Amino acid sequence: MQHLRSDLITDYDRLADTWWDPRGPLAPLGWIARARAEYVPAAEREGARLLDLACGGGLAGPHLAGKGYRLTGVDLSQLSLAEAGRHGYPDLARADLTQLPFTDGSFDVVTAGQCLEHVPDPYAAVAEACRVLRPGGTLIVDTIADTRLARLVAITLAENLPLPGRPEPGTHDHRLFVNRARLVRTARANGVELRLLGLRPHFREGLAYLAGRRDRVRMVQVKPTGVLFLGVGRKR
């Protein structure tokens, strides 16, 4: 794959102090983190561990509290990892998602939220996530589909309309958007049968957010998976 950006982590370092800004460029990631956490089951055993890939500033931390896991966050941005450490992540590692520094079957749950669309080989990252997941454990991923509609929504509109919560122009590269069929095949080949479902912002809450009357927006489940989607499955 040619001419992909190599400075994305530098961008996240620069934005590290905005992770918790409810109207900043990373705000929608918090809405999605909350939705992702709803699919994390309560821990089935004492000492259960959850690995949050590309954890960023730890946005999922408050929503995972009380589920019974010890959280481990992985990211390439050291400044973001420091922020995650202040929001419920006792274990942190700076690592490439395709070369995780953990043994096979180390975690009861592995999540990969809004990161596969920034990885040159997202399918290798999914295979690696499956490797470190124990049998019977849960894999949860959410990302952007490789469709023309997703390009329109996530890039043409989201990155260019002057609205609160807008990602910075250049945040996304459509060539990295994820092929859903290939994602499912990759997970299946590595022991996980993924079920896909679509996500979108709650319409009325989204309008209230844009009008300045709300600080966050719920994500709701929908059948279409052609823009933002989540996959969840257990490892056999």
Stockholm file with secondary structure:
# STOCKHOLM 1.0

chainA/1-236         MQHLRSDLITDYDRLADTWWDPRGPLAPLGWIARARAEYVPAAEREGARLLDLACGGGLAGPHLAGKGYRLTGVDLSQLSLAEAGRHGYPDLARADLTQLPFTDGSFDVVTAGQCLEHVPDPYAAVAEACRVLRPGGTLIVDTIADTRLARLVAITLAENLPLPGRPEPGTHDHRLFVNRARLVRTARANGVELRLLGLRPHFREGLAYLAGRRDRVRMVQVKPTGVLFLGVGRKR
#=GR chainA/1-236 SS CCSCCSCHHHHHHHTGGGTTCTTSTTHHHHHHHHHHHTTSCCCSSTTCEEEEETCTTTTTHHHHTTSSCEEEEEESCHHHHHHHHTTTCCEEEECCTTSCSSCTTCEEEEEEESCGGGSSCHHHHHHHHHHTEEEEEEEEEEEEBSSHHHHIIIIIITTTSCCTTCCCTTSCCGGGSBCHHHHHHHHHHTTBCCEEEEEEECHHHHHHHHTTSCSCCCEEEESCCSSEEEEEEEBC
#=GC SS_cons         CCSCCSCHHHHHHHTGGGTTCTTSTTHHHHHHHHHHHTTSCCCSSTTCEEEEETCTTTTTHHHHTTSSCEEEEEESCHHHHHHHHTTTCCEEEECCTTSCSSCTTCEEEEEEESCGGGSSCHHHHHHHHHHTEEEEEEEEEEEEBSSHHHHIIIIIITTTSCCTTCCCTTSCCGGGSBCHHHHHHHHHHTTBCCEEEEEEECHHHHHHHHTTSCSCCCEEEESCCSSEEEEEEEBC
//
